[in-house]
Amino acid sequence: MTVEELLSTPGAKLERGTFNDAVVVRGKWVARFPRQDLPDARRRAQALRRISRLGLPFAVPEVVEDRLDLPLGQAHVVISYLPGKRARTVSDDAVREVLDALAAVQPDEDLGALLDEPLHHAGGRHAAETITELVFPLLDADERAQAAEVLRRFADLPPARGFVHGDLAPVNLRWHKGKVSGIIDWDFACAGDPALDAAAFASYGWPLVERVRPELYERARTHAAMFPLTGAVSAIRQHGDPARFLAWFRRRCAVREHPPAS
């Protein structure tokens, strides 16, 4: 079965993610076809099975069919579709519930072995070196200086280890009646710094992050400063176009704030 064959399903549409091409049939299922790194895709599918059984207070996609044994182009995993809408404004309590639920998870040895290394998509423990190698040549001298300062701040973060989704962007949250009813795209799930997940909620304003996680606020801002750089290097490593991430970083450079306070 290929992407093209599944797209003949009534109601099917194609979406392109970080690692996968996805055929989506709303209300039914999502078939995710990895573009490369089949071993990582298999590991992440195993991790998703375990995460979906953690008893989190929101829905997690369940693996319906795993055909990652097939070669690239045919290899895919079918997961359940999570209904829900995106939210323009959110409550402190709703965000706090998500972060509290993730913080309460203590990954056992089996789950820990299946999770990503933090920033795996951007080079993992070598993310700073990878950014310097692949992204710095695309920047001018002033932009490189600002990027170097962002990397210095990141290197100075204290060690922290918790269960982290890794990409709580609004596009991955499903809302119903003011609460998060489901969270999708667990590809970046890792044992890392919970401040990374707090930073993702800055999409709804930094004051919210400071209210719900004051103890993580400064660390969250440092993680957010990295977002355009890790996004750019991930795109390059996936043979994609980093232009939108570079434009994002340059907007920050123009105001010399990483990230802007508002």
ROTORVEX-5676 format. One line per 4 residues: their letters; for each residue x, y, z of N, C-alpha, C. Coordinates in Angstrom, 1 decimal, decimal comma, padded with zeros to 4 digits. Atoms other than C-alpha are relative to their C-alpha. Layout:
A> X Y Z X Y Z X Y Z; ... .
This chain:
MTVE> 000,9 -001,2 000,0 000,0 000,0 000,0 000,9 001,2 000,0; -000,8 -001,2 000,1 001,4 003,4 -001,0 -000,9 001,2 000,4; 000,7 -001,2 -000,3 000,4 007,0 -000,2 -001,0 000,2 -001,1; 000,9 -000,2 001,1 -001,1 007,3 -003,7 -001,2 -000,9 000,0 .
ELLS> 001,1 000,9 -000,1 -003,2 004,2 -003,2 -001,0 000,4 001,1; 000,9 -000,4 -001,1 -004,6 005,3 000,2 -000,7 001,3 -000,3; 000,7 -001,2 000,3 -005,4 008,7 -001,2 -001,2 -000,2 -000,9; 001,3 000,3 000,7 -008,1 007,0 -003,3 -001,1 -000,3 001,0 .
TPGA> 001,1 000,2 -001,0 -010,0 006,4 000,0 -000,9 001,3 000,0; 000,9 -001,2 -000,1 -013,1 008,7 000,1 000,3 000,8 001,2; -000,2 -001,0 -001,1 -012,4 011,8 002,1 001,5 000,1 000,4; -001,4 -000,1 -000,4 -008,6 011,2 002,3 000,7 001,2 -000,5 .
KLER> -000,8 -001,1 000,5 -006,2 014,1 002,1 001,4 -000,2 000,5; -001,4 000,1 -000,4 -002,4 014,4 002,3 000,5 001,1 000,8; -000,7 -001,0 -000,8 -000,5 016,2 005,0 001,4 -000,4 000,1; -001,5 000,2 000,0 003,3 016,6 005,2 000,5 000,5 001,4 .
GTFN> -000,6 -000,4 -001,3 004,9 016,5 008,7 001,5 000,0 000,0; -001,4 -000,1 -000,1 008,4 016,7 010,0 000,7 -001,3 -000,6; -000,7 001,3 000,4 009,3 013,0 009,3 -000,9 -000,8 -000,9; 000,9 000,9 000,7 006,2 011,6 007,6 -000,9 000,7 -001,0 .
DAVV> 001,2 -000,4 000,8 003,7 012,0 004,8 -001,2 -000,7 000,6; 001,2 000,6 -000,7 000,3 011,4 006,3 -001,2 000,1 -000,9; 001,3 000,0 000,7 -002,9 010,3 004,6 -001,1 000,0 001,2; 000,9 -000,2 -001,1 -005,7 011,6 006,8 -001,5 -000,2 -000,5 .
VRGK> 001,5 000,2 000,2 -009,4 010,4 006,8 -000,6 000,5 001,3; 000,5 -000,6 -001,3 -011,1 012,7 009,3 -001,0 -000,9 000,6; 001,0 000,8 -000,8 -013,0 010,9 012,0 000,3 -001,4 000,0; -000,3 001,4 000,1 -011,4 007,6 011,1 001,4 -000,4 000,4 .
WVAR> -001,3 000,5 -000,2 -007,7 007,1 010,8 001,0 000,9 -000,7; -001,1 -000,7 000,6 -004,3 008,6 009,9 001,1 -001,1 -000,3; -001,1 000,9 000,4 -001,7 006,6 007,9 001,3 000,8 -000,2; -001,2 -000,8 000,1 001,8 007,9 008,4 001,1 -000,8 -000,7 .
FPRQ> -001,0 000,6 000,8 004,5 007,1 005,9 001,3 000,7 000,2; -001,3 -000,7 -000,2 008,1 007,9 007,0 000,7 000,2 -001,3; -000,7 -000,3 001,2 010,2 009,5 004,4 001,5 -000,6 000,1; -001,3 000,6 -000,2 013,5 008,1 005,9 000,1 -000,5 001,4 .
DLPD> -000,2 000,5 -001,4 014,9 006,6 009,1 -001,0 -001,0 000,5; 000,9 001,0 -000,4 012,8 003,5 009,3 000,2 -000,5 001,4; -000,2 000,5 -001,4 014,4 002,3 012,5 -000,5 001,0 001,0; 000,6 -001,0 -000,9 013,4 005,6 014,2 -001,5 -000,1 000,0 .
ARRR> 001,4 000,1 000,1 009,9 005,2 012,9 -000,6 -001,2 000,7; 000,4 001,2 -000,8 009,6 001,7 014,3 000,1 000,2 001,5; -000,1 -000,3 -001,4 010,9 002,8 017,6 -001,1 000,9 000,5; 001,0 -001,0 -000,4 008,5 005,7 017,8 -001,4 -000,7 000,0 .
AQAL> 001,3 000,7 -000,1 005,6 003,4 017,0 -000,1 -000,8 001,2; 000,1 000,7 -001,3 006,5 001,2 019,9 -000,2 000,9 001,2; 000,2 -001,0 -001,1 006,8 004,2 022,1 -001,4 000,5 000,1; 001,4 -000,4 000,1 003,4 005,4 021,0 -000,9 -001,0 000,7 .
RRIS> 000,8 001,0 -000,6 001,9 002,1 022,0 000,0 000,1 001,5; -000,1 -000,1 -001,4 003,2 002,5 025,5 -000,6 001,3 000,6; 000,5 -001,3 -000,4 002,4 006,2 025,8 -001,6 000,0 000,0; 001,5 000,0 000,1 -001,3 005,5 024,8 -000,5 -000,8 001,2 .
RLGL> 000,5 000,8 -001,1 -001,5 003,2 027,8 000,4 000,6 001,4; -000,4 -000,7 -001,2 -000,2 005,7 030,4 -001,1 000,5 000,9; 001,2 -000,6 -000,8 -003,7 006,8 031,5 000,0 001,5 000,1; 000,0 -001,4 000,0 -003,1 010,4 030,6 -001,4 000,6 -000,1 .
PFAV> 001,3 -000,5 -000,1 -006,1 012,7 031,1 -000,5 000,6 -001,3; 000,4 -000,4 001,4 -006,4 013,4 027,3 000,4 -001,2 -000,9; -000,2 001,1 001,0 -006,5 011,1 024,3 001,4 000,1 -000,6; -001,2 000,2 000,8 -003,4 009,8 022,6 -000,3 -000,9 -001,1 .
PEVV> 000,3 000,9 001,1 -003,5 008,2 019,2 000,5 -001,4 000,3; -000,3 001,4 -000,2 -003,5 004,4 019,2 000,4 -000,6 -001,3; -000,5 000,6 001,2 -001,6 002,3 016,8 -001,1 -001,1 -000,4; 001,1 000,9 000,6 -004,3 000,5 014,6 000,7 -001,1 -000,8 .
EDRL> -000,7 001,0 000,9 -002,0 -001,2 012,1 001,5 000,4 -000,2; -001,4 -000,3 000,1 001,8 -001,4 011,9 000,6 -000,7 -001,2; -000,6 000,6 001,1 003,3 -002,0 008,5 001,4 000,6 -000,3; -001,3 -000,6 000,1 006,7 -000,5 009,2 001,1 -001,1 -000,4 .
DLPL> -000,9 001,1 000,5 008,2 -003,9 008,1 000,2 000,1 -001,5; -000,1 -000,2 001,4 007,7 -002,8 004,5 001,2 001,0 -000,3; -001,1 -001,0 000,4 010,4 -000,8 002,5 -000,6 001,4 -000,1; 000,4 -001,4 000,1 010,3 003,0 002,4 -000,8 000,2 -001,3 .
GQAH> 001,0 -000,2 001,1 007,5 004,2 000,2 -001,2 -000,8 000,2; 001,1 000,9 -000,3 005,3 001,4 001,4 -000,2 -000,1 001,5; 000,1 000,1 -001,4 006,1 001,3 005,1 -000,8 001,1 000,6; 000,9 -001,0 -000,6 003,5 003,0 007,2 -000,6 -000,6 001,3 .
VVIS> 000,7 000,4 -001,2 001,7 002,9 010,5 -001,3 000,8 000,0; 001,4 -000,6 -000,1 -002,1 003,6 010,9 -000,3 000,2 001,4; 000,3 -000,4 -001,4 -003,1 005,4 014,0 -001,5 000,6 000,0; 001,4 -000,5 -000,1 -006,5 006,5 015,3 000,0 001,5 -000,2 .
YLPG> 000,2 -001,4 000,2 -007,8 009,9 014,4 -000,6 000,6 001,3; 000,5 -000,6 -001,2 -008,3 012,3 017,3 -000,8 001,3 -000,4; 000,8 -001,2 000,3 -011,2 014,8 017,0 000,3 001,1 000,9; -000,2 -001,2 -000,8 -011,2 018,3 018,4 000,4 001,1 -000,9 .
KRAR> -000,3 -001,2 000,8 -010,5 021,8 017,4 001,2 000,7 000,6; -001,0 -000,8 -000,5 -007,7 024,3 017,8 -000,6 001,1 000,8; 000,5 -001,0 -000,8 -008,0 027,0 020,4 000,8 001,3 -000,2; -000,6 -001,3 000,2 -007,3 030,7 020,0 000,5 000,5 001,4 .
TVSD> -000,3 -000,4 -001,3 -007,3 031,4 023,7 -000,2 -001,2 000,9; 000,0 001,1 -000,9 -006,7 029,0 026,6 000,0 000,4 001,4; 000,0 -000,3 -001,4 -007,1 028,9 030,3 001,3 -000,5 000,7; -001,2 000,5 -000,8 -004,3 028,6 032,9 -000,2 -001,4 000,4 .
DAVR> 000,3 001,3 -000,6 -006,0 025,6 034,4 000,2 -001,1 -001,1; -000,1 001,0 001,1 -006,2 023,7 031,0 001,5 -000,3 -000,3; -001,4 000,2 000,3 -002,5 024,3 030,3 000,7 -000,7 001,2; -000,6 000,6 -001,2 -001,5 023,4 033,9 -000,4 -001,5 000,1 .
EVLD> 000,4 001,4 000,0 -003,5 020,1 033,6 000,9 -000,8 -000,9; -000,8 000,7 000,9 -001,5 019,1 030,6 001,4 -000,2 000,5; -001,4 000,0 -000,5 001,9 020,0 032,1 000,1 -000,9 001,2; 000,0 000,8 -001,2 001,0 018,4 035,4 -000,1 -001,5 -000,3 .
ALAA> 000,1 001,4 000,4 000,0 015,2 033,7 001,3 -000,6 -000,6; -001,3 000,5 000,5 003,2 014,9 031,8 001,1 -000,1 001,1; -000,9 000,0 -001,1 005,2 015,8 034,9 -000,1 -001,2 000,9; 000,3 001,1 -000,9 003,5 012,9 036,8 000,5 -001,3 -000,6 .
VQPD> -000,4 001,3 000,6 004,8 010,3 034,3 001,5 -000,3 000,4; -001,4 000,5 -000,3 007,9 008,4 035,4 000,3 -001,1 -001,0; -000,3 001,0 001,0 009,1 006,5 032,3 000,7 -001,2 000,6; -000,7 001,2 -000,4 010,0 002,9 033,1 001,2 -000,2 -001,0 .
EDLG> -001,1 000,2 000,8 013,1 001,4 031,6 -000,4 -000,3 -001,4; 000,4 000,4 001,4 011,2 -000,1 028,6 -000,4 001,3 -000,8; 000,4 -001,2 000,7 009,6 003,2 027,7 001,2 001,0 -000,2; -001,2 -000,9 000,2 012,8 005,2 028,3 000,9 -000,4 -001,1 .
ALLD> -000,8 000,5 001,0 014,6 003,0 025,9 -000,6 000,3 -001,4; 000,6 -000,2 001,2 012,1 003,8 023,2 -000,2 001,5 -000,4; 000,1 -001,4 000,2 012,0 007,6 023,6 001,1 000,6 -000,7; -001,0 -000,7 000,7 013,9 010,0 021,5 001,1 000,6 001,0 .
EPLH> -000,9 -000,9 -000,7 017,1 011,6 022,7 -000,5 001,4 -000,1; 000,5 -001,4 000,2 016,2 015,3 023,4 000,7 000,6 -001,2; -000,4 -000,7 001,2 016,5 017,3 020,2 000,7 -001,0 -001,0; -000,5 001,0 000,9 017,2 014,1 018,3 -000,1 000,5 -001,5 .
HAGG> 000,3 -000,4 001,4 015,7 015,7 015,1 001,1 001,1 -000,4; -001,0 -001,1 000,3 018,4 018,5 015,4 001,4 -000,4 000,3; -001,4 000,4 -000,3 021,4 016,4 016,2 000,2 -000,5 001,4; -000,1 000,5 -001,3 020,6 015,4 019,8 001,0 000,7 000,9 .
RHAA> -001,0 -000,6 -000,9 023,5 016,0 022,2 001,0 000,9 -000,8; -000,9 -000,7 000,9 025,4 017,4 019,2 -000,8 001,1 -000,7; 000,9 -001,0 000,7 022,6 019,9 018,3 000,8 001,3 -000,2; -000,7 -001,3 000,2 024,8 023,0 018,9 001,0 -000,1 -001,1 .
ETIT> -001,0 000,2 001,0 027,6 021,6 016,7 -000,7 -000,1 -001,4; 000,7 000,2 001,3 025,1 020,6 014,0 -000,6 001,3 -000,5; 000,5 -001,3 000,4 023,5 024,0 014,0 001,1 000,9 -000,5; -001,2 -000,8 000,4 026,9 025,7 013,8 000,5 -000,4 -001,4 .
ELVF> -000,4 000,5 001,3 027,8 023,5 010,8 -000,9 000,2 -001,1; 001,0 -000,1 001,0 024,6 023,6 008,9 -000,8 001,3 -000,2; 000,8 -001,2 000,0 022,8 026,8 009,8 000,8 001,3 000,0; -000,9 -001,2 000,0 025,6 029,3 010,5 000,4 000,5 -001,3 .
PLLD> -000,4 -000,5 001,3 026,7 029,4 006,9 -001,1 000,7 -000,7; 001,1 -000,6 000,7 023,3 030,6 005,9 -000,4 001,4 000,7; 000,3 -001,2 -000,7 023,4 033,6 008,3 001,1 001,0 -000,3; -001,0 -001,0 000,1 025,2 036,9 008,1 000,8 000,2 001,4 .
ADER> -000,9 -000,1 -001,2 027,8 038,0 010,7 -000,8 000,3 001,3; 000,8 -000,4 -001,2 025,4 039,7 013,1 -001,0 -001,1 000,4; 000,9 001,2 -000,4 022,9 036,8 012,9 000,8 -001,1 000,6; -000,8 001,0 -000,6 025,7 034,4 013,6 000,3 000,3 001,4 .
AQAA> -000,4 -000,4 -001,4 026,7 036,4 016,7 -001,2 -000,2 000,9; 001,2 000,2 -000,8 023,1 036,3 017,9 -000,3 -001,5 000,2; 000,2 001,5 -000,1 022,8 032,6 017,2 001,0 -000,6 001,0; -001,0 000,6 -001,0 026,0 031,9 019,1 -000,4 000,3 001,4 .
EVLR> 000,4 -000,3 -001,3 024,6 033,7 022,1 -001,2 -000,9 000,4; 001,1 000,9 -000,3 021,4 031,6 021,9 000,6 -001,4 000,4; -000,6 001,3 -000,3 023,6 028,5 021,8 000,7 000,0 001,4; -000,7 -000,1 -001,3 025,6 029,7 024,8 -001,0 -000,1 001,2 .
RFAD> 001,1 000,1 -001,0 022,4 030,2 026,8 -000,5 -001,4 000,2; 000,4 001,4 -000,1 021,3 026,7 025,9 001,0 -000,9 000,7; -001,1 000,8 -000,6 024,6 025,2 026,9 000,1 000,2 001,5; -000,1 -000,3 -001,4 024,3 026,9 030,3 -001,2 -000,5 000,8 .
LPPA> 001,2 000,6 -000,7 020,9 025,2 031,1 000,4 -001,1 001,0; -000,3 001,1 -000,9 021,1 023,0 034,2 -000,7 -001,3 -000,5; 000,6 001,3 000,4 020,4 019,3 033,6 -001,4 -000,2 000,6; 001,4 000,2 -000,5 016,7 018,4 033,9 -000,5 -001,3 -000,7 .
RGFV> 000,5 001,2 000,6 014,9 015,1 033,2 -001,4 -000,3 000,4; 001,4 000,3 -000,2 011,2 014,5 032,9 -000,6 -000,6 -001,3; 000,7 000,6 001,2 008,7 013,0 030,5 -000,5 001,2 -000,8; 000,3 -001,2 000,9 008,4 015,5 027,6 -000,6 -000,4 -001,3 .
HGDL> 000,6 000,3 001,3 006,1 015,5 024,6 001,0 000,5 -001,1; -001,0 -000,6 001,0 008,6 017,8 022,7 -000,5 000,9 -001,1; 000,6 -000,8 001,1 006,2 019,5 020,3 -001,4 000,4 000,3; 001,3 -000,3 -000,3 003,2 020,9 022,0 -000,5 001,3 -000,7 .
APVN> 000,5 -001,1 000,8 002,5 023,4 019,3 -001,5 000,0 -000,2; 001,4 000,0 000,1 -001,1 024,5 018,8 -000,5 -001,0 -001,0; 000,5 000,9 001,0 -001,4 022,3 015,7 -000,1 -001,4 000,5; 000,0 001,4 -000,6 -000,8 019,2 017,9 -001,0 -000,2 001,2 .
LRWH> 000,9 000,1 -001,1 -003,4 020,0 020,5 -001,4 000,0 -000,5; 001,5 000,1 000,3 -007,1 019,0 020,3 -000,8 000,5 001,2; 000,7 -000,6 -001,1 -009,5 021,0 022,4 -001,5 -000,3 -000,1; 001,5 000,2 -000,1 -013,1 020,4 023,6 -000,4 000,6 001,3 .
KGKV> 000,6 -000,6 -001,1 -015,1 022,6 025,9 001,1 000,6 001,0; -001,0 -000,8 -000,8 -012,0 024,6 027,1 001,1 -000,9 000,6; -001,1 000,8 -000,5 -009,8 021,6 027,8 000,7 -000,8 -001,1; -000,7 000,8 001,0 -007,2 019,6 025,9 -000,6 -001,4 000,1 .
SGII> 000,6 001,3 000,1 -009,0 016,5 024,8 000,9 -001,0 -000,6; -000,9 000,9 000,7 -006,2 015,0 022,8 001,3 000,7 -000,4; -001,3 -000,5 000,5 -002,5 015,4 021,8 000,5 -001,0 -001,0; -000,5 000,9 001,1 -001,1 014,1 018,6 001,5 000,3 -000,2 .
DWDF> -001,4 -000,2 000,4 002,4 013,8 017,1 001,0 -000,1 001,1; -000,9 000,3 -001,1 004,5 012,2 019,8 001,4 -000,4 -000,5; -001,3 000,4 000,6 007,6 011,8 017,5 001,2 000,5 000,8; -001,1 -000,6 -000,7 009,7 014,1 019,7 000,0 -000,4 001,5 .
ACAG> 000,1 000,4 -001,4 008,7 012,5 023,0 001,4 -000,5 000,5; -001,3 000,3 -000,5 011,8 012,2 025,2 000,0 000,1 001,5; -000,3 -000,2 -001,4 013,2 012,1 028,7 000,9 001,3 000,0; -000,8 -001,3 000,1 014,3 015,8 028,8 -000,5 001,0 001,0 .
DPAL> 000,4 -001,1 -000,9 013,6 019,2 030,3 -001,4 000,4 -000,2; 001,4 -000,4 000,1 009,9 019,9 031,1 -000,2 001,4 -000,5; 000,1 -001,4 000,4 010,6 023,5 030,4 -000,2 000,1 -001,5; 000,2 000,0 001,4 010,6 022,6 026,7 -001,5 000,0 -000,3 .
DAAA> 001,5 000,1 000,3 006,9 021,7 026,8 -000,6 001,3 000,5; 000,5 -001,2 -000,5 006,2 024,8 028,9 000,2 001,1 -001,1; -000,3 -001,0 001,0 007,9 026,9 026,2 -001,0 000,0 -001,2; 000,9 000,1 001,2 005,5 025,6 023,5 -001,3 000,7 000,2 .
FASY> 001,2 -000,7 -000,3 002,6 027,2 025,3 000,1 001,5 -000,1; -000,2 -001,4 000,2 004,1 030,6 024,7 -000,7 000,5 -001,3; 000,9 -000,4 001,1 002,0 030,5 021,5 -001,2 000,8 000,5; 001,2 -000,6 -000,6 -000,7 031,7 023,8 000,4 001,2 000,9 .
GWPL> -000,5 -001,2 -000,7 001,5 034,4 025,4 001,0 -000,4 001,2; -000,9 000,3 -001,0 004,5 034,4 027,7 -000,5 000,2 001,4; 000,6 -000,1 -001,4 002,5 035,7 030,7 -000,7 -001,2 000,5; 000,7 001,2 -000,3 000,5 032,5 030,6 001,1 -001,0 000,5 .
VERV> -001,1 001,0 -000,4 003,8 030,4 030,8 000,5 000,4 001,4; -000,5 -000,4 -001,3 005,0 032,5 033,7 -001,0 -000,2 001,2; 001,0 000,3 -001,0 001,7 032,0 035,6 000,0 -001,4 000,4; 000,2 001,4 -000,3 001,5 028,3 035,2 001,2 -000,8 000,4 .
RPEL> -001,3 000,6 -000,3 005,2 027,4 035,5 001,1 001,1 000,3; -001,0 -001,1 -000,3 007,0 030,3 037,1 001,4 -000,5 000,2; -001,4 000,5 -000,3 009,9 028,0 038,2 000,7 -000,5 -001,3; -000,6 000,4 001,3 010,4 027,0 034,5 000,2 001,1 -001,0 .
YERA> 000,2 -001,1 000,9 009,9 030,4 033,0 001,3 000,3 -000,8; -001,2 -000,4 000,6 013,5 031,4 032,3 000,6 -001,1 -000,9; -000,5 001,1 000,8 014,5 027,9 031,1 -000,9 -000,1 -001,3; 000,9 000,1 001,2 011,4 027,9 028,8 000,4 001,0 -001,0 .
RTHA> -000,3 -001,0 001,0 012,5 031,1 027,2 001,3 -000,4 -000,7; -001,2 000,5 000,7 015,9 029,6 026,5 -000,3 -001,0 -001,0; 000,4 001,0 001,0 014,3 026,6 024,8 -000,7 000,7 -001,2; 000,7 -000,7 001,1 012,1 028,9 022,8 000,9 000,8 -000,9 .
AMFP> -001,0 -000,7 000,8 015,1 030,9 021,7 000,6 -001,0 -001,1; -000,5 001,0 000,9 016,3 027,6 020,1 -000,9 -000,4 -001,1; 000,9 000,6 000,9 013,2 026,8 018,2 000,3 000,3 -001,5; -000,3 -000,2 001,5 014,0 028,6 014,8 001,3 -000,8 -000,4 .
LTGA> -001,3 000,7 000,3 017,6 027,1 014,9 -000,2 -001,5 -000,1; 000,2 001,4 000,0 016,5 023,6 015,7 -000,9 -000,4 -001,2; 000,9 000,3 001,2 013,7 023,8 013,1 000,8 000,1 -001,3; -000,7 -000,1 001,3 016,1 025,0 010,4 000,9 -001,2 -000,2 .
VSAI> -001,0 001,1 000,2 018,7 022,3 011,1 -000,8 -001,3 -000,3; 000,8 001,2 000,3 016,0 019,6 011,2 -000,5 000,0 -001,5; 000,4 -000,1 001,4 014,7 020,8 007,8 001,1 -000,4 -000,9; -001,1 000,3 000,9 018,1 020,6 006,3 000,4 -001,4 000,1 .
RQHG> -000,4 001,4 -000,1 018,8 017,2 007,7 -001,1 -000,9 -000,7; 001,1 000,8 000,7 015,4 016,0 006,2 000,0 000,4 -001,5; -000,1 -000,4 001,4 016,5 017,5 002,8 -001,1 000,9 -000,4; 001,0 -001,0 000,2 013,9 020,2 003,2 000,5 001,4 -000,1 .
DPAR> -000,3 -001,5 000,1 013,8 024,0 002,9 -000,1 000,6 001,3; 000,0 -000,6 -001,4 014,8 025,8 006,1 -000,5 001,5 -000,1; 000,2 -001,4 000,2 013,6 029,2 004,7 -000,9 000,6 001,0; 001,0 -000,6 -000,9 010,6 029,7 007,0 000,6 000,1 001,4 .
FLAW> -000,6 -000,1 -001,3 012,7 028,9 010,1 001,1 001,1 000,0; -001,0 -001,1 000,1 015,5 031,3 008,9 -000,7 001,3 000,1; 000,7 -001,3 -000,1 012,9 034,0 008,4 -000,5 000,3 001,4; 000,4 -000,1 -001,4 011,6 033,3 011,9 001,1 000,5 000,8 .
FRRR> -001,2 -000,5 -000,7 015,1 033,7 013,3 000,4 001,4 -000,3; -000,4 -001,3 000,4 015,8 036,8 011,3 -001,0 001,1 000,6; 001,0 -001,0 -000,7 012,6 038,5 012,7 000,5 000,2 001,4; -000,5 -000,2 -001,3 014,0 037,9 016,1 001,3 000,8 000,1 .
CAVR> -001,2 -000,8 000,1 017,4 039,2 015,1 -000,3 001,5 -000,2; 000,3 -001,4 000,3 015,8 042,4 013,9 -000,3 000,8 001,2; 000,3 -000,7 -001,2 014,5 043,2 017,3 000,9 -000,4 001,2; -001,0 000,4 -001,0 017,4 041,5 019,1 -000,6 -000,6 001,3 .
EHPP> 000,7 000,7 -001,1 015,1 039,4 021,3 -000,2 -001,4 -000,4; 000,1 001,5 000,3 015,3 035,6 021,5 -000,5 -000,7 001,2; 001,1 -000,4 000,9 012,4 035,1 021,9 -000,5 001,3 000,4; 000,7 -001,2 -000,4 010,4 038,3 021,8 -000,9 -000,2 001,2 .
AS> 000,8 000,1 -001,3 008,6 039,0 025,1 -001,5 000,0 -000,4; 001,4 000,0 000,3 005,3 039,4 023,2 -000,2 -000,4 -001,5 .
